[in-house]
């Protein structure tokens, strides 16, 4: 994706970070552990006999994964649990000798020679300063587990404009990094990367005639390769894997809740367990505690739920005619296997949801719907551990089969503050379609899912999907801080920030998405 930043250099729409780990030895190739992919059977075929059988098998695998993690935590096997929940390898890049000295000096080309590493499925590059733009290209090639051949060079989107608003606690935490978009490469154990600064050629007149001079903008400092293993802990959607039985307990306030690390003692409760209870509690009234999905509802039941969820907050018009689409099926964070200990404990809310910004993750289209939970876990870990955000940036994610996933924790029906559209995160929600849709047409199932989701969530707050609304800019490269901007209620990321996101092909579907969402609302 090539965006429009001030210098005509592209901006993209995905995210990234990681804590440094010991670099694996390049000499020995790791033994092959179990695949990190978790099977997800919630596709269009799930209603058929074959689909039901596949879902049953997936459920069994998912339950086994979830129980394995719980057993490891209860048994104090912190290392086993960490492997199940995923990990990040952070490898510093170093200057490379350029093959063409006229294009870039060594200082303008950094990378990592081909090497063996521990298993990973998602890759990205990060650097120290989130306000520094990488003017150049980032390419990786990888080797699949069990293979001897390497992939061709693949481009990573170098500009990443999904971010918390300027001045917010999340943005000014001191942990945030600049980053490329992450790229999904599947289960791999070999990698090579090169980062090249953009060369600026100009003609100069000298006493001996004209000559071409080449200069390169410096690359950002602290370039590191992030290799993310999403783990294998997600129970398949459709299962009802509930936390181990325990006496009922109240949720401890976030600023006073104790933190207990895995293996602290036989009777100690891991911090992840309490964080999981908090995430479940945020969806109270929509699904039972421990549910891996929030089921779809009919229009009549959705309208009754609206009066229950927002009693006392509805306008006179909403009471008289509640324009709201039927609640769609949503896979919860537990359903896609979120490691709740990664994120910050507290939730942050805004007043309402006035608009929805549609994104694509720019992570490539080489994933299957069975791998979608793994991909989301990878993006989540990349956003938190590599980019330094408090949680995954998007409020919702949608895969190519039309499955909808809960994103940032805090409750799918609530106005959770995200980090998706720099300058316009307040009073909005971010929906990311998994994949890259600059030149690839988005699947009809994904487009329909976006319409269904927006019809319901915007309907909770009385917003018309075909309408316009005003949002105040928090600061960005299109609108200065404080400016009130008139936007479509369903907008693309590029409408609030100079970027190609959500990709030309997906952006072109937003007009029909608005019409369809309004129809779902009964307008």
Helices and strands as residue ranges (DSSP letters): G 44-47, H 49-74, H 78-85, E 87-92, E 94-95, G 106-108, E 109-127, E 136-144, E 154-156, E 178-179, E 183-197, E 199-206, E 209-216, E 224-229, H 271-281, E 293-294, H 299-309, H 316-320, E 330-331, H 333-336, E 355-360, G 369-371, H 372-385, E 396-398, E 404-406, E 428-433, H 444-460, E 468-472, E 484-488, E 490-492, G 493-495, H 504-507, H 510-520
